[in-house]
Amino acid sequence: GVPIWTYRFEYNLYPEKIHEPKYLGIAHGFDVYSVYYLNNVAASNAIAAYWPAFATSLDPSVKLKGFPVWAKWDNSSFFQIRFGQEKVFMKQDTFRKLASDFVNSVLYEML
């Protein structure tokens, strides 16, 4: 299959205005702003390094130093990288496991 890398951006730029549940992370698109307009925030520094690595090699961790290896997501490990204000780290993302299992079961039945 095609390799998959997933992430969750956890640095809320506007906590007084945006009250999303913590388990969801921040809304799609807020990470883009952080790359261009935030300095000295772990999330923005890491994303600014991972995205070009992925765009040029199809692997976000290739030849990066000073950042955690961004493990591939798969149906057995469910690893996801988390981008926070203070740190960047890998964590299992079991929140989506039930949905993933359902999609996989339906997909294989259809094939």
KOLPA-396555 format. One record per atom (N, C-alpha, C, CB): atom name; residue in one letter; x, y, z; residue number from 0. Coordinates in Angstrom, 1 decimal. Glycine has a CB too. Example, Ala and Ser with C-alpha at 12.3 -4.5 7.8 and 13.67 -1.06 7.14 Angstrom:
% residues 2
N, A, 13.2, -5.7, 7.8, 0
CA, A, 12.3, -4.5, 7.8, 0
C, A, 13.2, -3.3, 7.8, 0
CB, A, 11.3, -4.5, 9.0, 0
N, S, 12.8, -2.2, 7.1, 1
CA, S, 13.7, -1.1, 7.1, 1
C, S, 12.9, 0.0, 7.9, 1
CB, S, 14.1, -0.6, 5.7, 1
END
This chain:
% residues 111
N, G, 0.8, -1.2, 0.0, 0
CA, G, 0.0, 0.0, 0.0, 0
C, G, 0.8, 1.3, 0.0, 0
CB, G, -0.9, 0.0, 1.2, 0
N, V, 0.2, 2.3, 0.0, 1
CA, V, 0.8, 3.7, 0.0, 1
C, V, 1.2, 4.0, 1.4, 1
CB, V, -0.1, 4.7, -0.7, 1
N, P, 2.4, 4.5, 1.7, 2
CA, P, 2.7, 4.9, 3.1, 2
C, P, 1.9, 6.1, 3.5, 2
CB, P, 4.2, 5.2, 3.2, 2
N, I, 1.6, 6.1, 4.8, 3
CA, I, 0.8, 7.2, 5.4, 3
C, I, 1.5, 7.8, 6.6, 3
CB, I, -0.6, 6.7, 5.8, 3
N, W, 1.6, 9.1, 6.7, 4
CA, W, 2.1, 9.7, 7.9, 4
C, W, 1.0, 10.7, 8.4, 4
CB, W, 3.4, 10.5, 7.7, 4
N, T, 0.7, 10.6, 9.7, 5
CA, T, -0.4, 11.5, 10.2, 5
C, T, 0.2, 12.4, 11.3, 5
CB, T, -1.6, 10.7, 10.7, 5
N, Y, -0.5, 13.5, 11.5, 6
CA, Y, 0.0, 14.4, 12.5, 6
C, Y, -1.2, 15.1, 13.1, 6
CB, Y, 1.0, 15.4, 12.0, 6
N, R, -1.0, 15.7, 14.3, 7
CA, R, -1.9, 16.5, 15.0, 7
C, R, -1.2, 17.8, 15.5, 7
CB, R, -2.6, 15.7, 16.2, 7
N, F, -1.8, 18.9, 15.1, 8
CA, F, -1.2, 20.2, 15.5, 8
C, F, -2.0, 20.6, 16.8, 8
CB, F, -1.4, 21.3, 14.4, 8
N, E, -1.2, 20.7, 17.9, 9
CA, E, -1.8, 21.0, 19.2, 9
C, E, -1.6, 22.4, 19.7, 9
CB, E, -1.3, 20.0, 20.1, 9
N, Y, -1.0, 23.2, 19.0, 10
CA, Y, -0.7, 24.6, 19.5, 10
C, Y, -1.8, 25.5, 19.1, 10
CB, Y, 0.7, 25.1, 19.0, 10
N, N, -2.7, 25.9, 20.0, 11
CA, N, -3.8, 26.7, 19.7, 11
C, N, -3.4, 28.2, 19.7, 11
CB, N, -4.9, 26.5, 20.8, 11
N, L, -3.4, 28.8, 18.6, 12
CA, L, -3.0, 30.2, 18.4, 12
C, L, -3.9, 31.2, 19.1, 12
CB, L, -2.9, 30.6, 17.0, 12
N, Y, -5.2, 30.8, 19.2, 13
CA, Y, -6.2, 31.7, 19.8, 13
C, Y, -7.1, 31.0, 20.8, 13
CB, Y, -7.1, 32.3, 18.6, 13
N, P, -6.5, 30.6, 21.9, 14
CA, P, -7.3, 29.8, 22.9, 14
C, P, -8.5, 30.6, 23.4, 14
CB, P, -6.4, 29.4, 24.0, 14
N, E, -8.5, 31.9, 23.4, 15
CA, E, -9.6, 32.7, 23.9, 15
C, E, -10.8, 32.7, 22.9, 15
CB, E, -9.2, 34.1, 24.2, 15
N, K, -10.5, 32.3, 21.7, 16
CA, K, -11.6, 32.3, 20.6, 16
C, K, -11.9, 30.9, 20.1, 16
CB, K, -11.1, 33.2, 19.5, 16
N, I, -11.0, 30.0, 20.2, 17
CA, I, -11.2, 28.7, 19.6, 17
C, I, -11.2, 27.7, 20.8, 17
CB, I, -10.1, 28.3, 18.6, 17
N, H, -12.3, 27.0, 20.9, 18
CA, H, -12.5, 26.1, 22.1, 18
C, H, -12.8, 24.7, 21.5, 18
CB, H, -13.6, 26.6, 23.0, 18
N, E, -11.8, 24.2, 20.8, 19
CA, E, -12.0, 22.8, 20.2, 19
C, E, -11.7, 21.8, 21.3, 19
CB, E, -11.1, 22.6, 19.0, 19
N, P, -12.3, 20.6, 21.2, 20
CA, P, -11.9, 19.6, 22.2, 20
C, P, -10.4, 19.2, 22.0, 20
CB, P, -12.8, 18.3, 22.0, 20
N, K, -9.7, 19.1, 23.1, 21
CA, K, -8.3, 18.8, 23.0, 21
C, K, -7.9, 17.5, 22.3, 21
CB, K, -7.7, 18.7, 24.4, 21
N, Y, -8.8, 16.5, 22.3, 22
CA, Y, -8.5, 15.3, 21.6, 22
C, Y, -8.5, 15.4, 20.1, 22
CB, Y, -9.5, 14.2, 22.1, 22
N, L, -9.1, 16.5, 19.6, 23
CA, L, -9.2, 16.7, 18.1, 23
C, L, -8.0, 17.5, 17.6, 23
CB, L, -10.4, 17.4, 17.8, 23
N, G, -7.3, 18.2, 18.5, 24
CA, G, -6.2, 19.1, 18.1, 24
C, G, -6.8, 20.3, 17.6, 24
CB, G, -5.4, 18.4, 17.0, 24
N, I, -6.1, 21.0, 16.7, 25
CA, I, -6.6, 22.3, 16.2, 25
C, I, -7.1, 22.1, 14.8, 25
CB, I, -5.4, 23.3, 16.2, 25
N, A, -8.0, 23.0, 14.4, 26
CA, A, -8.7, 22.9, 13.1, 26
C, A, -7.7, 22.9, 11.9, 26
CB, A, -9.7, 24.0, 12.9, 26
N, H, -8.1, 22.2, 10.9, 27
CA, H, -7.4, 22.1, 9.6, 27
C, H, -7.0, 23.5, 9.1, 27
CB, H, -8.1, 21.3, 8.6, 27
N, G, -5.8, 23.7, 8.8, 28
CA, G, -5.4, 25.0, 8.2, 28
C, G, -4.6, 25.9, 9.2, 28
CB, G, -6.5, 25.7, 7.7, 28
N, F, -4.8, 25.8, 10.5, 29
CA, F, -4.1, 26.6, 11.4, 29
C, F, -2.6, 26.3, 11.5, 29
CB, F, -4.7, 26.4, 12.8, 29
N, D, -2.3, 25.1, 11.1, 30
CA, D, -0.9, 24.8, 11.1, 30
C, D, -0.1, 25.6, 10.0, 30
CB, D, -0.7, 23.3, 10.8, 30
N, V, -0.8, 25.9, 8.9, 31
CA, V, -0.1, 26.6, 7.8, 31
C, V, 0.3, 28.0, 8.3, 31
CB, V, -1.1, 26.8, 6.6, 31
N, Y, -0.6, 28.7, 9.0, 32
CA, Y, -0.3, 30.0, 9.6, 32
C, Y, 1.0, 29.9, 10.5, 32
CB, Y, -1.5, 30.6, 10.4, 32
N, S, 1.1, 28.9, 11.3, 33
CA, S, 2.2, 28.8, 12.2, 33
C, S, 3.5, 28.7, 11.5, 33
CB, S, 2.0, 27.6, 13.1, 33
N, V, 3.6, 28.0, 10.4, 34
CA, V, 4.8, 27.9, 9.7, 34
C, V, 5.4, 29.2, 9.2, 34
CB, V, 4.7, 26.9, 8.5, 34
N, Y, 4.5, 30.1, 8.8, 35
CA, Y, 5.0, 31.3, 8.2, 35
C, Y, 5.1, 32.5, 9.2, 35
CB, Y, 4.1, 31.7, 7.1, 35
N, Y, 4.3, 32.4, 10.3, 36
CA, Y, 4.2, 33.6, 11.2, 36
C, Y, 4.7, 33.4, 12.6, 36
CB, Y, 2.9, 34.1, 11.2, 36
N, L, 5.0, 32.2, 13.1, 37
CA, L, 5.4, 32.0, 14.4, 37
C, L, 6.9, 31.7, 14.5, 37
CB, L, 4.6, 30.8, 15.1, 37
N, N, 7.6, 32.2, 15.5, 38
CA, N, 9.0, 31.9, 15.7, 38
C, N, 9.2, 31.3, 17.0, 38
CB, N, 9.8, 33.2, 15.5, 38
N, N, 10.2, 30.5, 17.1, 39
CA, N, 10.5, 29.9, 18.4, 39
C, N, 9.4, 29.0, 19.0, 39
CB, N, 11.0, 30.9, 19.4, 39
N, V, 8.6, 28.4, 18.2, 40
CA, V, 7.6, 27.5, 18.7, 40
C, V, 7.9, 26.2, 18.1, 40
CB, V, 6.1, 28.0, 18.3, 40
N, A, 8.0, 25.1, 18.9, 41
CA, A, 8.4, 23.8, 18.5, 41
C, A, 7.6, 23.4, 17.3, 41
CB, A, 8.3, 22.8, 19.6, 41
N, A, 6.3, 23.6, 17.3, 42
CA, A, 5.4, 23.1, 16.2, 42
C, A, 5.8, 23.7, 14.9, 42
CB, A, 4.0, 23.4, 16.6, 42
N, S, 6.0, 25.0, 14.9, 43
CA, S, 6.2, 25.7, 13.6, 43
C, S, 7.6, 25.4, 13.1, 43
CB, S, 6.1, 27.2, 13.8, 43
N, N, 8.6, 25.3, 13.9, 44
CA, N, 9.9, 24.9, 13.5, 44
C, N, 10.0, 23.5, 12.9, 44
CB, N, 10.9, 25.0, 14.7, 44
N, A, 9.3, 22.6, 13.6, 45
CA, A, 9.3, 21.2, 13.1, 45
C, A, 8.5, 21.1, 11.8, 45
CB, A, 8.7, 20.3, 14.1, 45
N, I, 7.4, 21.6, 11.7, 46
CA, I, 6.6, 21.5, 10.4, 46
C, I, 7.3, 22.2, 9.3, 46
CB, I, 5.2, 22.2, 10.6, 46
N, A, 8.0, 23.3, 9.5, 47
CA, A, 8.8, 23.9, 8.5, 47
C, A, 9.9, 23.1, 8.0, 47
CB, A, 9.3, 25.3, 9.0, 47
N, A, 10.4, 22.1, 8.8, 48
CA, A, 11.4, 21.2, 8.4, 48
C, A, 10.8, 19.9, 7.7, 48
CB, A, 12.3, 20.8, 9.6, 48
N, Y, 9.8, 19.4, 8.3, 49
CA, Y, 9.2, 18.1, 7.8, 49
C, Y, 8.5, 18.3, 6.5, 49
CB, Y, 8.1, 17.6, 8.8, 49
N, W, 7.8, 19.3, 6.2, 50
CA, W, 7.0, 19.5, 5.0, 50
C, W, 7.9, 19.5, 3.8, 50
CB, W, 6.2, 20.8, 5.0, 50
N, P, 9.0, 20.3, 3.7, 51
CA, P, 9.9, 20.2, 2.5, 51
C, P, 10.6, 18.8, 2.4, 51
CB, P, 11.0, 21.3, 2.6, 51
N, A, 10.9, 18.2, 3.5, 52
CA, A, 11.5, 16.9, 3.4, 52
C, A, 10.5, 15.9, 2.7, 52
CB, A, 11.9, 16.3, 4.8, 52
N, F, 9.2, 16.0, 3.1, 53
CA, F, 8.2, 15.1, 2.5, 53
C, F, 8.0, 15.5, 1.0, 53
CB, F, 6.9, 15.2, 3.3, 53
N, A, 8.0, 16.8, 0.7, 54
CA, A, 7.7, 17.2, -0.7, 54
C, A, 8.8, 16.8, -1.6, 54
CB, A, 7.5, 18.7, -0.7, 54
N, T, 10.1, 16.7, -1.1, 55
CA, T, 11.2, 16.4, -2.0, 55
C, T, 11.6, 14.9, -2.0, 55
CB, T, 12.4, 17.2, -1.6, 55
N, S, 11.1, 14.2, -1.0, 56
CA, S, 11.6, 12.7, -0.9, 56
C, S, 10.4, 11.8, -0.6, 56
CB, S, 12.6, 12.6, 0.2, 56
N, L, 9.2, 12.3, -0.4, 57
CA, L, 8.1, 11.5, 0.0, 57
C, L, 8.3, 10.7, 1.4, 57
CB, L, 7.8, 10.4, -1.1, 57
N, D, 9.2, 11.3, 2.2, 58
CA, D, 9.4, 10.8, 3.5, 58
C, D, 9.7, 12.0, 4.4, 58
CB, D, 10.6, 9.7, 3.6, 58
N, P, 8.8, 12.3, 5.4, 59
CA, P, 9.1, 13.6, 6.1, 59
C, P, 10.3, 13.5, 7.0, 59
CB, P, 7.9, 13.8, 7.0, 59
N, S, 10.8, 12.4, 7.3, 60
CA, S, 11.9, 12.3, 8.3, 60
C, S, 13.3, 12.1, 7.6, 60
CB, S, 11.7, 11.1, 9.2, 60
N, V, 13.3, 12.1, 6.3, 61
CA, V, 14.6, 11.8, 5.6, 61
C, V, 15.6, 13.0, 5.9, 61
CB, V, 14.3, 11.6, 4.1, 61
N, K, 16.8, 12.6, 6.3, 62
CA, K, 17.9, 13.5, 6.5, 62
C, K, 17.6, 14.7, 7.5, 62
CB, K, 18.3, 14.1, 5.2, 62
N, L, 16.7, 14.6, 8.4, 63
CA, L, 16.4, 15.6, 9.3, 63
C, L, 17.2, 15.3, 10.6, 63
CB, L, 14.9, 15.7, 9.7, 63
N, K, 17.8, 16.4, 11.2, 64
CA, K, 18.5, 16.2, 12.4, 64
C, K, 17.8, 17.2, 13.4, 64
CB, K, 20.0, 16.6, 12.2, 64
N, G, 17.7, 16.7, 14.7, 65
CA, G, 17.2, 17.5, 15.7, 65
C, G, 15.7, 17.4, 15.9, 65
CB, G, 17.5, 18.9, 15.5, 65
N, F, 15.1, 16.5, 15.1, 66
CA, F, 13.6, 16.3, 15.2, 66
C, F, 13.4, 14.8, 15.4, 66
CB, F, 12.9, 16.9, 14.0, 66
N, P, 12.3, 14.4, 16.0, 67
CA, P, 12.0, 12.9, 16.1, 67
C, P, 11.7, 12.3, 14.8, 67
CB, P, 10.8, 12.7, 17.1, 67
N, V, 12.0, 11.1, 14.6, 68
CA, V, 11.6, 10.3, 13.4, 68
C, V, 10.1, 10.3, 13.3, 68
CB, V, 12.3, 8.9, 13.3, 68
N, W, 9.6, 10.7, 12.2, 69
CA, W, 8.1, 10.6, 12.0, 69
C, W, 7.8, 9.3, 11.5, 69
CB, W, 7.6, 11.8, 11.0, 69
N, A, 7.3, 8.4, 12.4, 70
CA, A, 7.0, 7.0, 12.0, 70
C, A, 5.7, 7.0, 11.1, 70
CB, A, 6.7, 6.2, 13.3, 70
N, K, 5.7, 6.0, 10.2, 71
CA, K, 4.6, 5.8, 9.3, 71
C, K, 3.4, 5.3, 10.2, 71
CB, K, 4.9, 4.8, 8.2, 71
N, W, 2.2, 5.7, 9.7, 72
CA, W, 1.0, 5.2, 10.4, 72
C, W, 0.6, 3.9, 9.7, 72
CB, W, -0.2, 6.3, 10.3, 72
N, D, 0.2, 2.9, 10.4, 73
CA, D, -0.3, 1.7, 9.8, 73
C, D, -1.4, 1.1, 10.7, 73
CB, D, 0.8, 0.7, 9.6, 73
N, N, -2.0, 0.0, 10.3, 74
CA, N, -3.2, -0.6, 11.0, 74
C, N, -2.8, -1.3, 12.3, 74
CB, N, -3.9, -1.5, 10.1, 74
N, S, -1.5, -1.4, 12.5, 75
CA, S, -1.1, -2.1, 13.8, 75
C, S, -0.5, -1.1, 14.8, 75
CB, S, -0.1, -3.2, 13.4, 75
N, S, 0.2, -0.1, 14.4, 76
CA, S, 0.8, 0.8, 15.3, 76
C, S, 0.0, 2.1, 15.6, 76
CB, S, 2.2, 1.2, 14.9, 76
N, F, -0.6, 2.7, 14.6, 77
CA, F, -1.4, 3.9, 14.7, 77
C, F, -0.6, 5.1, 15.3, 77
CB, F, -2.6, 3.7, 15.6, 77
N, F, 0.7, 5.1, 14.9, 78
CA, F, 1.5, 6.3, 15.4, 78
C, F, 1.2, 7.5, 14.6, 78
CB, F, 3.0, 5.9, 15.3, 78
N, Q, 1.3, 8.6, 15.4, 79
CA, Q, 1.0, 9.9, 14.8, 79
C, Q, 2.0, 10.9, 15.5, 79
CB, Q, -0.5, 10.4, 15.1, 79
N, I, 2.5, 11.9, 14.7, 80
CA, I, 3.3, 12.9, 15.3, 80
C, I, 2.5, 14.0, 15.9, 80
CB, I, 4.4, 13.4, 14.3, 80
N, R, 2.9, 14.5, 17.0, 81
CA, R, 2.1, 15.6, 17.6, 81
C, R, 3.0, 16.9, 17.6, 81
CB, R, 1.6, 15.3, 19.1, 81
N, F, 2.5, 18.0, 17.1, 82
CA, F, 3.2, 19.2, 17.1, 82
C, F, 2.6, 20.1, 18.2, 82
CB, F, 3.1, 19.9, 15.7, 82
N, G, 3.4, 20.4, 19.2, 83
CA, G, 3.0, 21.2, 20.3, 83
C, G, 3.8, 22.5, 20.4, 83
CB, G, 3.0, 20.5, 21.6, 83
N, Q, 3.4, 23.4, 21.3, 84
CA, Q, 4.2, 24.6, 21.5, 84
C, Q, 5.6, 24.4, 22.0, 84
CB, Q, 3.4, 25.6, 22.4, 84
N, E, 5.7, 23.4, 23.0, 85
CA, E, 7.0, 23.2, 23.6, 85
C, E, 7.7, 22.0, 23.0, 85
CB, E, 6.7, 22.9, 25.1, 85
N, K, 7.0, 21.0, 22.5, 86
CA, K, 7.7, 19.8, 22.0, 86
C, K, 7.0, 19.2, 20.8, 86
CB, K, 7.9, 18.8, 23.1, 86
N, V, 7.7, 18.3, 20.1, 87
CA, V, 7.2, 17.5, 19.1, 87
C, V, 7.5, 16.1, 19.4, 87
CB, V, 7.8, 17.9, 17.6, 87
N, F, 6.5, 15.2, 19.4, 88
CA, F, 6.6, 13.8, 19.9, 88
C, F, 5.7, 12.9, 19.1, 88
CB, F, 6.4, 13.8, 21.4, 88
N, M, 6.0, 11.6, 19.2, 89
CA, M, 5.2, 10.5, 18.6, 89
C, M, 4.3, 10.0, 19.6, 89
CB, M, 6.1, 9.4, 17.9, 89
N, K, 3.1, 9.6, 19.2, 90
CA, K, 2.1, 9.1, 20.2, 90
C, K, 1.1, 8.2, 19.4, 90
CB, K, 1.3, 10.2, 20.9, 90
N, Q, 0.7, 7.1, 20.0, 91
CA, Q, -0.3, 6.3, 19.3, 91
C, Q, -1.6, 7.0, 19.2, 91
CB, Q, -0.5, 4.9, 20.1, 91
N, D, -2.3, 6.9, 18.1, 92
CA, D, -3.5, 7.6, 17.8, 92
C, D, -4.6, 6.5, 17.7, 92
CB, D, -3.5, 8.4, 16.5, 92
N, T, -5.0, 6.0, 18.9, 93
CA, T, -6.1, 5.0, 18.9, 93
C, T, -7.5, 5.5, 18.8, 93
CB, T, -5.9, 4.1, 20.1, 93
N, F, -7.6, 6.9, 18.8, 94
CA, F, -8.9, 7.5, 18.7, 94
C, F, -9.6, 7.1, 17.4, 94
CB, F, -8.7, 9.0, 18.8, 94
N, R, -8.8, 7.0, 16.3, 95
CA, R, -9.4, 6.6, 15.0, 95
C, R, -9.4, 5.2, 14.7, 95
CB, R, -8.6, 7.4, 13.9, 95
N, K, -9.0, 4.3, 15.6, 96
CA, K, -8.8, 2.9, 15.3, 96
C, K, -10.2, 2.2, 14.9, 96
CB, K, -8.3, 2.2, 16.5, 96
N, L, -11.2, 2.5, 15.6, 97
CA, L, -12.5, 1.9, 15.3, 97
C, L, -13.0, 2.3, 13.9, 97
CB, L, -13.6, 2.4, 16.4, 97
N, A, -12.9, 3.6, 13.6, 98
CA, A, -13.2, 4.0, 12.2, 98
C, A, -12.3, 3.4, 11.2, 98
CB, A, -13.2, 5.5, 12.1, 98
N, S, -11.1, 3.3, 11.4, 99
CA, S, -10.1, 2.7, 10.5, 99
C, S, -10.4, 1.2, 10.3, 99
CB, S, -8.7, 2.8, 11.0, 99
N, D, -10.7, 0.5, 11.4, 100
CA, D, -11.1, -0.9, 11.3, 100
C, D, -12.4, -1.1, 10.4, 100
CB, D, -11.3, -1.6, 12.7, 100
N, F, -13.3, -0.2, 10.6, 101
CA, F, -14.6, -0.3, 9.8, 101
C, F, -14.3, -0.1, 8.3, 101
CB, F, -15.6, 0.7, 10.3, 101
N, V, -13.6, 1.0, 8.0, 102
CA, V, -13.3, 1.3, 6.6, 102
C, V, -12.5, 0.1, 6.0, 102
CB, V, -12.5, 2.6, 6.5, 102
N, N, -11.5, -0.4, 6.7, 103
CA, N, -10.8, -1.6, 6.1, 103
C, N, -11.6, -2.8, 5.9, 103
CB, N, -9.6, -1.9, 7.1, 103
N, S, -12.6, -3.1, 6.8, 104
CA, S, -13.4, -4.2, 6.7, 104
C, S, -14.3, -4.1, 5.5, 104
CB, S, -14.2, -4.5, 7.9, 104
N, V, -14.9, -2.9, 5.3, 105
CA, V, -15.8, -2.7, 4.1, 105
C, V, -15.0, -2.7, 2.8, 105
CB, V, -16.5, -1.3, 4.3, 105
N, L, -13.8, -2.1, 2.9, 106
CA, L, -13.0, -2.0, 1.7, 106
C, L, -12.6, -3.4, 1.2, 106
CB, L, -11.7, -1.2, 2.0, 106
N, Y, -12.2, -4.3, 2.1, 107
CA, Y, -11.8, -5.6, 1.7, 107
C, Y, -13.0, -6.5, 1.3, 107
CB, Y, -11.1, -6.3, 2.9, 107
N, E, -14.2, -6.2, 1.8, 108
CA, E, -15.3, -6.9, 1.3, 108
C, E, -15.7, -6.5, -0.1, 108
CB, E, -16.5, -6.7, 2.3, 108
N, M, -15.5, -5.3, -0.4, 109
CA, M, -15.8, -4.8, -1.7, 109
C, M, -14.8, -5.2, -2.8, 109
CB, M, -15.9, -3.2, -1.7, 109
N, L, -13.6, -5.5, -2.4, 110
CA, L, -12.6, -5.9, -3.4, 110
C, L, -12.7, -7.4, -3.8, 110
CB, L, -11.2, -5.7, -2.9, 110
END
